[in-house]
Amino acid sequence: MTQLESARKGIITEKMKTAAASENVTPEFIRDGIAKGSIVISHNDKTHKHGIPLPVGTGLRTKVNANIGTSDDDTDITKELAKARAAVKYGADAIMDLSTGGPVDEIRRAIVAETTSCIGSVPLYQAAVDTVRMKKKSLVEMTVDDIFKGIIKHLDDGVDFITVHCGVTRATVDRMKNEGRIMDVVSRGGAFTIEWMTYNNKENPLFENFDHLLEIAKEYDATLSLGDGFRPGCLADATDRAQIQELIILGELTQRAWDAGVQVMIEGPGHVPLNQIQANIQLQKRLCHGAPFYVLGPLVTDIAPGYDHITCAIGGAIAGAAGADFLCYVTPSEHLSLPDLEDVRNGVIASKIAAHAADIAKGVPGAIEKDIAMAYARKKLDWEGQFAMAMDPDKAREYRANSPVADHGACTMCGEFCACKVMDDAMARTK
């Protein structure tokens, strides 16, 4: 049985017990959440044996994903493996391989082998790459069989969750055209699907053959991440008819997946004004019946290239506090270039900060306790204690080491006039 089927029969599996221990909740809490569909345990039961199951959903710690992967302009597998290691080191809970350049099969398998972290991918990229590079055909000539072969190949290689753009339909495309958008479609999978549908004058194969997709996912107990092909690519396009129509479809597909015993996450918008983020979360939770929400950012402004990890963190904190369960990081190189190692580090840390801030707001067990421990360490000028609690201990140590510190033990911001030291003296005199 899948985790969903087990939960609905009242069974607590070993994965549920492991998830509960990692989240400071009871196994019954995990089981009941999975049964309702508000929690998933993402783990390919068949082919990712060494992977650690990842629980995502309501009442749990907000998770962070790091996207890595090659392009035609940079196909170095060693760089991607280094990024995977860096993402894990700095706290990413999952890694998505989005490779489209070079030996994509070899890269994906190496990333799966490299880490025990949860792994995601977009198999449609595989179908596109194989059609263009191996078959020497146009993207629009890929077949339905090619698409499903790509899905099976990724699951066979140990991918735990797959993004599938099942809500990109001809009707949704018409809604987008009728309303009008500045950026049209910025999802690569969404754009591939629309181009294929337009050229072939056919419906989206993943929508038409959704039952077949469920059969495949169930075999591996893989999680379907229902992709947001119409996510807004700029603030002006946020929360329009196309985006909401796709969300309605994804809600309907969610129920079909649950009926088949398949776990589901819903992917959410990218560029959203601050004042629309909470409404977007509430819409998703309502229309998709409480399924875990996986958001890209959201980015709260379009004019910060080079700093989009910050725009992402601002939106991510608000989204997480409003109920988003899984944040996809954005790096400083977003919209500009393929991220390098330092971009991955900065992107992960920024989204980890957002996720943690959201967890404090949501009252997630164990969240505020870390901040309280940091406060006690700062009060005592316990630098090792502060480093231990820091989101990025390496960065904190680097700043401390590069600062000329005198015997007073405080930092060089205040030196001997450190408020903590002054207050220690003042409080000592009152005893």
Secondary structure, 3 states (H helix, E strand, C coil): CCHHHHHHCCCCCHHHHHHHHHHCCCHHHHHHHHHHCCEEEECCCCCCCCCCCEEEECCCCCEEEEEECCECCECCHHHHHHHHHHHHHCCCCEEEECCCCCCHHHHHHHHHHHCCCEEEECHHHHHHHHHHHHCCCCHHHCCHHHHHHHHHHHHHCCCCEEEECCCCCHHHHHHHHHHCCCCCCCCHHHHHHHHHHHHHCCCCHHHHCHHHHHHHHHHHCCEEEECCCCCCCCHHHCCCHHHHHHHHHHHHHHHHHHHCCCCEEEEECCECCHHHHHHHHHHHHHHCCCCCEEEECCECCCCCCCCHHHHHHHHHHHHHHHCCCEEECCCCCCCCCCCCHHHHHHHHHHHHHHHHHHHHHHCCCCHHHHHHHHHHHHHCCCHHHHHHHCCCHHHHHHHHHCCCCCCCCCCCCCHHHCHHHHHHHHHHHCC
